[in-house]
Amino acid sequence: MGFLDKLKPQPRWKHADPAIRLEAVRALDDQAELRAIVETDVDAKVRRAAISRLLDTEMLGAVAASDADPEAKDRAADRLLALASRPDLSGEPGKDATGDELALKAVGALTDPRRLSTIAKSEGSGAVRNAALARISDARVLGSIARHAKHADTAASALSRVVESAELLEVVLNAEHRDIAASAFERLAATTDVSQLRTIEARAQHKTVSRRARIMIQDIETAEAARHAAALDRQRRESMICDAAEQLADIADISVARTELTRLTDAWAALGASEAAACERFARAVAAAEAAIAVRRREADEALDRLRTRAEAIATRVALCERIETVDGDDTLEQLASLEEEWRSLLPLVGDGSDADRLAERFAHASKACRKRHEMGARLAETQARLDAVVQEAETLPSQTDTEAAFTRWNSLSREARTLTTLLADASRPADEFKARLRAVEQQFAALEATRDEAAEQARQEVVAMLQRLVERARRVSDAEAITLREGERLMRDISAGLETAGHAGTSEALTAAVAELRALQEKIAPRVRELRDLDDWRRFANAQRQEQLIGMAEAIVLSLRADEEANKPSDLAATAKALRELHGHWQEVAEAPRQTAQRLWDRFRTATDFIRSRCEPYFAELREQRDTGLRRKNEIVAEAETLSTSNDWVRAAARLQEMQTEWQALGRLGRETERDLSQRFRAACNVFFTRRREDLTDRKKIWTDNLAQKEALCDKAEALVNSTEWDSAASNMKRLQAEWKTIGPVRKSKSDVIWNRFRAAADRFFERYHSRHEIALASKLAERETIVVELEQLAGMASGEMPADFSNQVQQLRSSWHRSVPVPVPGMKSLVDRWQAALTQILSVRPDAFAGTDLDPAAVVHKMEKLVARVESLASDLCQPKETRLSPTEQLAARLRDALANNAMGGRATEENKWRAAADAVKDAQGAWQRLPPVNSPEAQGLAIRFREACRRLSDHARRQQHPGSQGKRPQQHEHATA
């Protein structure tokens, strides 16, 4: 050891007194020194204290594994557990590793499964939890982690490594995470039985798992019931098949028995019966059925031989009957004798005699007929020749034009042909060819008759339809209140013609009903027509008198015009033309006159009006010229209107079209045909324009409506942002809404200002709050502090009997909330701090016993005060007293030598300033710790507060004088430090 090393002060953690070393270790942060203490210190308490502050996981792991002191081993393991569970430590002095790195190292050093399980179950980072889980191999510990881990992913990882059914069952019953319990249940369900499922259903914490267990139990019970039912059904089907097989011996039909036996055999094979009794019963039934089928087949073969022999005998007799029925010619008697001899030589039939009797009767009848044919040979030839002639004539009838004569002749020939064919049939000379030819002719006549009937029926239907139309027409006329004479006379003529046509159309039920109804309507309408005819005669007579008056007026106008002409006096042609129009109009009203005088009256009227028209021709020419001018102007208006009909200048074009409509009305009417065409064109052009304008207005209204909807949506979003405190995102969103507002088109004028004012008001309110966001945030924080203070004051104001059971817990929670709250640098905070301190002081003064053993315990607070006071006073005594008074002569010499060497090597002033700066920092730390202490209102605490303030003041003043030597002559400024 060098001389300078001997001069250095010995650190307190190397002191010979274990108590001093223990106290030094509690304030020591140097990890190297802590490792040295753990390795070398002989006192177990000192090593335990060092272990509690050590961050070297390797050293901690070695101690936990092999230290001689069991408590030290536990303390090291607990320290590793604490390091693995702590948050990020990179910000602490002397700690250069992040929280996850240090925690992973601590996990790697731990070997205790229980503590590793605690880490895996905790809410630490995923890497730490996974590392702890990876070091665990005990099945029970893995099951515990799967049940109680805070994070579901860690629980799932632990569950994946659990293989024992008992542990899986515990996870299913007690897992805190529902998904983990469900996953464990899925794994356990493959091997579990009904009793375990019932246990899970009854004891599982999660209803989902209980429900799934209950469903599985129900499925198992259902499957068992289905298996039992299947077994019963199998036995029932075996019994049915055996019963059916035993009944096969009674089936007479061999093919049915064989088919049924095959079916039953296949069904038995498909059933796969295994019981010996059932198989033996089925085998006996099959053997019996096979034997019965063999017996019946043999009997069937014998019966078939008998039937074949009988059939051959019957066939021989049938052939003889057919031959004798066709015998003809000159040698008929010889052939008949040969056949009769052959018939007599046949053996008698075996079995039923009905066929034999029927064939014998047939042969006898054929033999008799053959002899009769031979006797009637010549007569039958004449009959056949006549039948041929009748058939040939009948075949020519369908082509005749006279259909009625052909039908009459056919009826006669068909009767004769039937008589002839009957004669031939009686003589056993069937005339099938002639019958077929006659049927063909009959079919032709039937077709002709059907065509004739169809045409007649169609004609009747047409007549009926015509009559029904007349009936409807007559009914309308009959029901009408008034009809014209022309209509009535035309209807009566049509009714008469229709009834005459119906008389030639034959008879039918519909025709008869229509004729009867039409005759009834004719009788009803005829009197009204006669009455109208009489009225028409009277009207024509009255019109003749009116026409005489009009003729007189026209002739009077003629005389007036001639008189004006003779007197060279101008006539009022406009009035004359108007009178002429009126005369023609009145004449049209009374144009029908009696037929014997109508032409004479018309000739007189036309002569007079023609003279008047010739005199008014100049006036008419002037009107035509005016009309031509008006037509030209209307054509111009129409052309301009058609041009404007495609214009998009809605306001100007609409005003111009309205002006043209006014002008059009002022021009008046200029002729029917031309006026109608021009009016239609002008009206069409106006309609096109105003329709386009209305459609455009509709489209614009739709656009306005859509734009209004978009702007209202923006207003809603802006109003939702007004009270937001997410300032950055809300401001960005509000600016985005303002930019989006500019991209939306216009809205209706009546709503434009309203919607804009609404949006602008929302934006203005938000940005006003945005510019005052700091004040709002401070006010909010101040309100939170105010709420905490009010709650504490309410607890302080309670009487002893009113205090709740968890009074101390509520105070601790409020104190934690107060310290966690962000500091508020506003003037109102000082009054809140004063109120807080006053309320807390009152609570601790009234109920100190409620906080015994906690950090609010007044005794513990006083003890902490004493430590802080001792620390600050010790620091003040070490630094503030003159060095000469504190050291012995030898120590003073060594100190001076050390200072000189330090001045020569590193600069003494800098070292001194660093020392006092460190002292000032220590004072600040002590003051901060003092302020965090709960307030205690006791004489002892007040005395300690005075001593603490005095020591702090001394240190601060002395440090300031050392850092600023020029200010030593000045009086130091006094500083008061709050004590909490």
Solvent accessible surface area in square Angstrom, and as a share of the most:
residue,aa,sasa,rsa
1,M,180,0.81
2,G,38,0.36
3,F,127,0.53
4,L,90,0.45
5,D,69,0.36
6,K,138,0.58
7,L,41,0.20
8,K,123,0.52
9,P,113,0.71
10,Q,126,0.56
11,P,52,0.33
12,R,141,0.51
13,W,33,0.12
14,K,99,0.42
15,H,80,0.36
16,A,91,0.71
17,D,57,0.30
18,P,58,0.36
19,A,65,0.51
20,I,51,0.26
21,R,25,0.09
22,L,33,0.17
23,E,82,0.37
24,A,12,0.09
25,V,0,0.00
26,R,135,0.49
27,A,82,0.63
28,L,28,0.14
29,D,72,0.37
30,D,68,0.35
31,Q,30,0.13
32,A,55,0.43
33,E,51,0.23
34,L,0,0.00
35,R,81,0.30
36,A,33,0.26
37,I,2,0.01
38,V,8,0.05
39,E,113,0.51
40,T,95,0.55
41,D,19,0.10
42,V,135,0.78
43,D,38,0.20
44,A,28,0.22
45,K,129,0.55
46,V,1,0.00
47,R,34,0.13
48,R,44,0.16
49,A,14,0.11
50,A,0,0.00
51,I,0,0.00
52,S,44,0.28
53,R,83,0.30
54,L,0,0.00
55,L,16,0.08
56,D,36,0.19
57,T,11,0.06
58,E,141,0.63
59,M,30,0.13
60,L,0,0.00
61,G,11,0.11
62,A,53,0.41
63,V,10,0.06
64,A,25,0.20
65,A,69,0.54
66,S,91,0.59
67,D,29,0.15
68,A,102,0.79
69,D,22,0.11
70,P,95,0.60
71,E,78,0.35
72,A,0,0.00
73,K,67,0.28
74,D,74,0.38
75,R,80,0.29
76,A,0,0.00
77,A,8,0.06
78,D,65,0.33
79,R,30,0.11
80,L,0,0.00
81,L,36,0.18
82,A,40,0.31
83,L,1,0.01
84,A,4,0.03
85,S,57,0.37
86,R,75,0.28
87,P,107,0.67
88,D,93,0.48
89,L,3,0.01
90,S,53,0.34
91,G,76,0.73
92,E,57,0.26
93,P,106,0.67
94,G,64,0.61
95,K,33,0.14
96,D,141,0.73
97,A,19,0.15
98,T,58,0.34
99,G,5,0.05
100,D,68,0.35
101,E,91,0.41
102,L,13,0.06
103,A,2,0.02
104,L,68,0.34
105,K,118,0.50
106,A,0,0.00
107,V,1,0.00
108,G,42,0.41
109,A,23,0.18
110,L,3,0.01
111,T,99,0.58
112,D,37,0.19
113,P,60,0.38
114,R,149,0.54
115,R,20,0.07
116,L,3,0.01
117,S,8,0.05
118,T,61,0.36
119,I,1,0.00
120,A,0,0.00
121,K,45,0.19
122,S,29,0.19
123,E,130,0.59
124,G,25,0.24
125,S,41,0.27
126,G,26,0.25
127,A,53,0.41
128,V,3,0.02
129,R,11,0.04
130,N,78,0.40
131,A,29,0.23
132,A,0,0.00
133,L,7,0.04
134,A,75,0.58
135,R,102,0.37
136,I,3,0.01
137,S,100,0.64
138,D,66,0.34
139,A,29,0.23
140,R,183,0.67
141,V,27,0.16
142,L,6,0.03
143,G,0,0.00
144,S,21,0.14
145,I,0,0.00
146,A,0,0.00
147,R,37,0.14
148,H,68,0.30
149,A,0,0.00
150,K,113,0.48
151,H,62,0.28
152,A,46,0.36
153,D,86,0.44
154,T,0,0.00
155,A,0,0.00
156,A,46,0.36
157,S,45,0.29
158,A,0,0.00
159,L,4,0.02
160,S,77,0.50
161,R,94,0.34
162,V,0,0.00
163,V,112,0.65
164,E,76,0.34
165,S,56,0.36
166,A,70,0.54
167,E,23,0.11
168,L,10,0.05
169,L,29,0.14
170,E,61,0.27
171,V,0,0.00
172,V,0,0.00
173,L,2,0.01
174,N,42,0.22
175,A,0,0.00
176,E,90,0.40
177,H,44,0.20
178,R,144,0.53
179,D,103,0.53
180,I,7,0.04
181,A,0,0.00
182,A,16,0.12
183,S,49,0.32
184,A,0,0.00
185,F,2,0.01
186,E,87,0.39
187,R,89,0.33
188,L,2,0.01
189,A,17,0.13
190,A,92,0.72
191,T,109,0.64
192,T,22,0.13
193,D,78,0.40
194,V,46,0.26
195,S,70,0.45
196,Q,51,0.23
197,L,0,0.00
198,R,114,0.41
199,T,43,0.25
200,I,0,0.00
201,E,49,0.22
202,A,88,0.68
203,R,143,0.52
204,A,15,0.12
205,Q,113,0.50
206,H,34,0.15
207,K,168,0.71
208,T,34,0.20
209,V,0,0.00
210,S,14,0.09
211,R,111,0.41
212,R,76,0.28
213,A,0,0.00
214,R,94,0.34
215,I,85,0.43
216,M,52,0.23
217,I,7,0.04
218,Q,96,0.43
219,D,83,0.43
220,I,64,0.32
221,E,80,0.36
222,T,90,0.52
223,A,62,0.48
224,E,89,0.40
225,A,61,0.47
226,A,58,0.45
227,R,142,0.52
228,H,103,0.46
229,A,56,0.44
230,A,60,0.46
231,A,40,0.31
232,L,95,0.47
233,D,50,0.26
234,R,88,0.32
235,Q,96,0.43
236,R,128,0.47
237,R,108,0.40
238,E,11,0.05
239,S,47,0.30
240,M,109,0.49
241,I,17,0.09
242,C,2,0.01
243,D,55,0.28
244,A,29,0.23
245,A,1,0.01
246,E,80,0.36
247,Q,114,0.51
248,L,2,0.01
249,A,30,0.23
250,D,117,0.60
251,I,50,0.25
252,A,81,0.63
253,D,73,0.38
254,I,27,0.14
255,S,72,0.46
256,V,76,0.44
257,A,1,0.01
258,R,93,0.34
259,T,93,0.54
260,E,43,0.19
261,L,5,0.03
262,T,70,0.41
263,R,127,0.46
264,L,4,0.02
265,T,60,0.35
266,D,86,0.45
267,A,31,0.24
268,W,28,0.10
269,A,76,0.59
270,A,90,0.70
271,L,13,0.06
272,G,43,0.42
273,A,19,0.14
274,S,99,0.64
275,E,92,0.41
276,A,84,0.65
277,A,78,0.60
278,A,16,0.12
279,C,46,0.28
280,E,103,0.46
281,R,72,0.26
282,F,15,0.06
283,A,59,0.46
284,R,140,0.51
285,A,4,0.03
286,V,33,0.19
287,A,62,0.48
288,A,50,0.39
289,A,0,0.00
290,E,65,0.29
291,A,60,0.47
292,A,17,0.13
293,I,5,0.02
294,A,53,0.41
295,V,65,0.37
296,R,64,0.23
297,R,119,0.43
298,R,136,0.50
299,E,99,0.44
300,A,47,0.36
301,D,78,0.40
302,E,92,0.41
303,A,33,0.25
304,L,96,0.48
305,D,75,0.39
306,R,149,0.54
307,L,110,0.55
308,R,116,0.43
309,T,85,0.49
310,R,36,0.13
311,A,56,0.43
312,E,105,0.47
313,A,29,0.22
314,I,36,0.18
315,A,59,0.46
316,T,55,0.32
317,R,19,0.07
318,V,41,0.24
319,A,46,0.36
320,L,3,0.01
321,C,0,0.00
322,E,88,0.40
323,R,125,0.45
324,I,0,0.00
325,E,68,0.30
326,T,106,0.62
327,V,8,0.05
328,D,81,0.42
329,G,39,0.37
330,D,146,0.76
331,D,67,0.35
332,T,5,0.03
333,L,88,0.44
334,E,118,0.53
335,Q,66,0.29
336,L,2,0.01
337,A,56,0.43
338,S,70,0.45
339,L,6,0.03
340,E,30,0.13
341,E,100,0.45
342,E,67,0.30
343,W,42,0.15
344,R,158,0.58
345,S,80,0.52
346,L,45,0.22
347,L,148,0.74
348,P,113,0.71
349,L,27,0.13
350,V,113,0.65
351,G,64,0.62
352,D,97,0.50
353,G,36,0.35
354,S,63,0.41
355,D,40,0.21
356,A,27,0.21
357,D,99,0.51
358,R,130,0.47
359,L,0,0.00
360,A,44,0.34
361,E,126,0.57
362,R,77,0.28
363,F,13,0.05
364,A,60,0.46
365,H,129,0.57
366,A,4,0.03
367,S,8,0.05
368,K,145,0.62
369,A,15,0.12
370,C,0,0.00
371,R,103,0.37
372,K,90,0.38
373,R,10,0.04
374,H,79,0.35
375,E,138,0.62
376,M,44,0.20
377,G,26,0.25
378,A,83,0.64
379,R,143,0.52
380,L,2,0.01
381,A,58,0.45
382,E,128,0.57
383,T,13,0.07
384,Q,82,0.37
385,A,66,0.51
386,R,105,0.38
387,L,0,0.00
388,D,43,0.22
389,A,47,0.37
390,V,1,0.00
391,V,0,0.00
392,Q,99,0.44
393,E,63,0.28
394,A,0,0.00
395,E,72,0.32
396,T,78,0.45
397,L,4,0.02
398,P,29,0.18
399,S,95,0.62
400,Q,84,0.37
401,T,138,0.80
402,D,81,0.42
403,T,51,0.30
404,E,109,0.49
405,A,48,0.37
406,A,3,0.02
407,F,22,0.09
408,T,95,0.55
409,R,92,0.34
410,W,23,0.08
411,N,75,0.38
412,S,41,0.26
413,L,0,0.00
414,S,15,0.10
415,R,140,0.51
416,E,55,0.25
417,A,1,0.01
418,R,142,0.52
419,T,81,0.47
420,L,19,0.09
421,T,13,0.08
422,T,76,0.44
423,L,66,0.33
424,L,2,0.01
425,A,53,0.41
426,D,91,0.47
427,A,2,0.01
428,S,37,0.24
429,R,57,0.21
430,P,96,0.60
431,A,8,0.06
432,D,93,0.48
433,E,117,0.53
434,F,20,0.08
435,K,70,0.30
436,A,48,0.37
437,R,60,0.22
438,L,21,0.11
439,R,127,0.46
440,A,47,0.37
441,V,3,0.02
442,E,93,0.42
443,Q,125,0.55
444,Q,88,0.39
445,F,5,0.02
446,A,56,0.44
447,A,58,0.45
448,L,68,0.34
449,E,75,0.34
450,A,58,0.45
451,T,86,0.50
452,R,87,0.32
453,D,74,0.38
454,E,119,0.53
455,A,59,0.45
456,A,40,0.31
457,E,68,0.30
458,Q,103,0.46
459,A,47,0.37
460,R,45,0.16
461,Q,105,0.47
462,E,104,0.46
463,V,15,0.09
464,V,15,0.09
465,A,39,0.30
466,M,47,0.21
467,L,0,0.00
468,Q,95,0.42
469,R,151,0.55
470,L,15,0.07
471,V,6,0.03
472,E,88,0.39
473,R,61,0.22
474,A,0,0.00
475,R,80,0.29
476,R,152,0.56
477,V,6,0.04
478,S,13,0.08
479,D,102,0.53
480,A,40,0.31
481,E,175,0.79
482,A,86,0.67
483,I,17,0.09
484,T,84,0.49
485,L,31,0.15
486,R,176,0.64
487,E,57,0.26
488,G,0,0.00
489,E,47,0.21
490,R,101,0.37
491,L,0,0.00
492,M,35,0.16
493,R,146,0.53
494,D,47,0.24
495,I,0,0.00
496,S,60,0.38
497,A,56,0.44
498,G,2,0.02
499,L,19,0.09
500,E,118,0.53
501,T,62,0.36
502,A,7,0.05
503,G,64,0.62
504,H,155,0.69
505,A,17,0.13
506,G,43,0.42
507,T,120,0.70
508,S,36,0.23
509,E,156,0.70
510,A,56,0.44
511,L,6,0.03
512,T,86,0.50
513,A,61,0.47
514,A,7,0.05
515,V,29,0.17
516,A,60,0.46
517,E,70,0.31
518,L,0,0.00
519,R,121,0.44
520,A,60,0.47
521,L,20,0.10
522,Q,37,0.17
523,E,129,0.58
524,K,119,0.50
525,I,0,0.00
526,A,19,0.14
527,P,64,0.40
528,R,64,0.23
529,V,3,0.02
530,R,131,0.48
531,E,103,0.46
532,L,39,0.19
533,R,98,0.36
534,D,83,0.43
535,L,99,0.49
536,D,12,0.06
537,D,75,0.39
538,W,178,0.62
539,R,107,0.39
540,R,38,0.14
541,F,111,0.46
542,A,55,0.43
543,N,14,0.07
544,A,16,0.13
545,Q,100,0.44
546,R,86,0.31
547,Q,2,0.01
548,E,70,0.32
549,Q,101,0.45
550,L,0,0.00
551,I,0,0.00
552,G,35,0.33
553,M,93,0.42
554,A,0,0.00
555,E,66,0.30
556,A,56,0.43
557,I,36,0.18
558,V,13,0.08
559,L,118,0.59
560,S,59,0.38
561,L,11,0.06
562,R,116,0.42
563,A,53,0.41
564,D,29,0.15
565,E,88,0.39
566,E,148,0.66
567,A,71,0.55
568,N,139,0.71
569,K,127,0.54
570,P,120,0.76
571,S,35,0.22
572,D,94,0.49
573,L,46,0.23
574,A,47,0.36
575,A,52,0.40
576,T,15,0.09
577,A,0,0.00
578,K,114,0.48
579,A,28,0.22
580,L,6,0.03
581,R,134,0.49
582,E,84,0.38
583,L,3,0.02
584,H,50,0.22
585,G,36,0.34
586,H,71,0.32
587,W,13,0.04
588,Q,132,0.59
589,E,132,0.59
590,V,18,0.11
591,A,51,0.40
592,E,64,0.29
593,A,1,0.01
594,P,19,0.12
595,R,173,0.63
596,Q,151,0.67
597,T,36,0.21
598,A,33,0.26
599,Q,116,0.51
600,R,124,0.45
601,L,2,0.01
602,W,86,0.30
603,D,51,0.26
604,R,86,0.31
605,F,0,0.00
606,R,111,0.40
607,T,97,0.56
608,A,7,0.06
609,T,1,0.01
610,D,67,0.35
611,F,42,0.17
612,I,0,0.00
613,R,91,0.33
614,S,70,0.45
615,R,83,0.30
616,C,0,0.00
617,E,73,0.33
618,P,86,0.54
619,Y,46,0.17
620,F,38,0.16
621,A,45,0.35
622,E,93,0.41
623,L,56,0.28
624,R,99,0.36
625,E,120,0.54
626,Q,104,0.46
627,R,81,0.30
628,D,64,0.33
629,T,69,0.40
630,G,7,0.06
631,L,28,0.14
632,R,141,0.51
633,R,68,0.25
634,K,0,0.00
635,N,64,0.33
636,E,96,0.43
637,I,0,0.00
638,V,0,0.00
639,A,53,0.41
640,E,58,0.26
641,A,0,0.00
642,E,70,0.31
643,T,97,0.56
644,L,34,0.17
645,S,10,0.06
646,T,99,0.57
647,S,28,0.18
648,N,103,0.53
649,D,66,0.34
650,W,39,0.14
651,V,120,0.69
652,R,183,0.67
653,A,3,0.02
654,A,5,0.04
655,A,49,0.38
656,R,72,0.26
657,L,0,0.00
658,Q,99,0.44
659,E,97,0.44
660,M,0,0.00
661,Q,64,0.29
662,T,96,0.56
663,E,54,0.24
664,W,21,0.07
665,Q,142,0.63
666,A,87,0.67
667,L,57,0.28
668,G,33,0.32
669,R,189,0.69
670,L,22,0.11
671,G,34,0.32
672,R,193,0.70
673,E,114,0.51
674,T,61,0.35
675,E,11,0.05
676,R,109,0.40
677,D,81,0.42
678,L,8,0.04
679,S,18,0.11
680,Q,95,0.42
681,R,108,0.39
682,F,15,0.06
683,R,135,0.49
684,A,51,0.39
685,A,6,0.04
686,C,6,0.04
687,N,81,0.41
688,V,71,0.41
689,F,0,0.00
690,F,51,0.21
691,T,48,0.28
692,R,67,0.24
693,R,82,0.30
694,R,142,0.52
695,E,98,0.44
696,D,38,0.20
697,L,64,0.32
698,T,78,0.45
699,D,81,0.42
700,R,87,0.32
701,K,78,0.33
702,K,130,0.55
703,I,92,0.47
704,W,52,0.18
705,T,85,0.49
706,D,60,0.31
707,N,13,0.06
708,L,28,0.14
709,A,56,0.43
710,Q,89,0.40
711,K,19,0.08
712,E,69,0.31
713,A,45,0.35
714,L,4,0.02
715,C,0,0.00
716,D,77,0.40
717,K,102,0.43
718,A,0,0.00
719,E,62,0.28
720,A,79,0.61
721,L,30,0.15
722,V,10,0.06
723,N,115,0.59
724,S,27,0.17
725,T,84,0.49
726,E,122,0.55
727,W,37,0.13
728,D,114,0.59
729,S,60,0.38
730,A,2,0.02
731,A,7,0.05
732,S,67,0.44
733,N,51,0.26
734,M,0,0.00
735,K,126,0.53
736,R,124,0.45
737,L,1,0.01
738,Q,59,0.26
739,A,57,0.44
740,E,67,0.30
741,W,25,0.09
742,K,173,0.73
743,T,112,0.65
744,I,22,0.11
745,G,30,0.29
746,P,95,0.60
747,V,10,0.06
748,R,95,0.35
749,K,186,0.79
750,S,82,0.53
751,K,99,0.42
752,S,42,0.27
753,D,96,0.50
754,V,103,0.59
755,I,9,0.05
756,W,100,0.35
757,N,69,0.35
758,R,85,0.31
759,F,4,0.02
760,R,113,0.41
761,A,40,0.31
762,A,0,0.00
763,A,5,0.04
764,D,71,0.37
765,R,108,0.39
766,F,0,0.00
767,F,39,0.16
768,E,115,0.52
769,R,54,0.20
770,Y,44,0.17
771,H,137,0.61
772,S,45,0.29
773,R,62,0.23
774,H,119,0.53
775,E,109,0.49
776,I,50,0.25
777,A,37,0.29
778,L,53,0.26
779,A,58,0.45
780,S,56,0.36
781,K,70,0.29
782,L,48,0.24
783,A,56,0.43
784,E,96,0.43
785,R,14,0.05
786,E,61,0.28
787,T,74,0.43
788,I,18,0.09
789,V,0,0.00
790,V,52,0.30
791,E,72,0.32
792,L,0,0.00
793,E,59,0.27
794,Q,111,0.49
795,L,10,0.05
796,A,10,0.08
797,G,63,0.61
798,M,63,0.28
799,A,57,0.44
800,S,79,0.51
801,G,78,0.75
802,E,121,0.54
803,M,26,0.11
804,P,45,0.28
805,A,117,0.91
806,D,62,0.32
807,F,5,0.02
808,S,25,0.16
809,N,86,0.44
810,Q,58,0.26
811,V,0,0.00
812,Q,42,0.19
813,Q,119,0.53
814,L,19,0.10
815,R,30,0.11
816,S,48,0.31
817,S,35,0.22
818,W,19,0.07
819,H,99,0.44
820,R,178,0.65
821,S,25,0.16
822,V,86,0.49
823,P,103,0.65
824,V,6,0.03
825,P,118,0.74
826,V,31,0.18
827,P,132,0.83
828,G,31,0.30
829,M,22,0.10
830,K,144,0.61
831,S,62,0.40
832,L,6,0.03
833,V,52,0.30
834,D,74,0.38
835,R,82,0.30
836,W,6,0.02
837,Q,42,0.19
838,A,62,0.48
839,A,4,0.03
840,L,3,0.01
841,T,28,0.16
842,Q,89,0.39
843,I,3,0.01
844,L,7,0.03
845,S,64,0.41
846,V,78,0.45
847,R,63,0.23
848,P,56,0.35
849,D,100,0.52
850,A,26,0.20
851,F,0,0.00
852,A,69,0.53
853,G,77,0.74
854,T,51,0.29
855,D,62,0.32
856,L,0,0.00
857,D,27,0.14
858,P,25,0.16
859,A,72,0.56
860,A,34,0.26
861,V,0,0.00
862,V,16,0.09
863,H,98,0.44
864,K,83,0.35
865,M,8,0.04
866,E,67,0.30
867,K,103,0.43
868,L,14,0.07
869,V,1,0.01
870,A,58,0.45
871,R,143,0.52
872,V,3,0.02
873,E,49,0.22
874,S,59,0.38
875,L,47,0.23
876,A,0,0.00
877,S,40,0.26
878,D,73,0.38
879,L,30,0.15
880,C,24,0.14
881,Q,80,0.36
882,P,83,0.52
883,K,82,0.35
884,E,108,0.48
885,T,100,0.58
886,R,87,0.32
887,L,58,0.29
888,S,50,0.32
889,P,109,0.69
890,T,105,0.61
891,E,89,0.40
892,Q,35,0.15
893,L,111,0.55
894,A,16,0.12
895,A,12,0.10
896,R,140,0.51
897,L,75,0.38
898,R,93,0.34
899,D,62,0.32
900,A,45,0.35
901,L,74,0.37
902,A,23,0.18
903,N,80,0.41
904,N,129,0.66
905,A,81,0.63
906,M,140,0.63
907,G,30,0.29
908,G,17,0.16
909,R,108,0.39
910,A,53,0.41
911,T,64,0.37
912,E,44,0.20
913,E,51,0.23
914,N,84,0.43
915,K,78,0.33
916,W,6,0.02
917,R,121,0.44
918,A,61,0.47
919,A,5,0.04
920,A,27,0.21
921,D,71,0.37
922,A,40,0.31
923,V,6,0.03
924,K,136,0.58
925,D,98,0.51
926,A,1,0.01
927,Q,23,0.10
928,G,22,0.21
929,A,26,0.20
930,W,1,0.00
931,Q,90,0.40
932,R,152,0.55
933,L,18,0.09
934,P,5,0.03
935,P,12,0.08
936,V,23,0.13
937,N,95,0.49
938,S,31,0.20
939,P,115,0.72
940,E,97,0.44
941,A,3,0.02
942,Q,101,0.45
943,G,30,0.29
944,L,10,0.05
945,A,10,0.08
946,I,104,0.53
947,R,116,0.42
948,F,2,0.01
949,R,71,0.26
950,E,74,0.33
951,A,2,0.01
952,C,0,0.00
953,R,59,0.22
954,R,90,0.33
955,L,2,0.01
956,S,26,0.17
957,D,4,0.02
958,H,32,0.14
959,A,5,0.04
960,R,73,0.27
961,R,67,0.24
962,Q,44,0.19
963,Q,58,0.26
964,H,105,0.47
965,P,70,0.44
966,G,77,0.74
967,S,35,0.22
968,Q,103,0.46
969,G,82,0.79
970,K,145,0.61
971,R,211,0.77
972,P,40,0.25
973,Q,126,0.56
974,Q,93,0.41
975,H,74,0.33
976,E,145,0.65
977,H,38,0.17
978,A,70,0.54
979,T,35,0.21
980,A,33,0.26
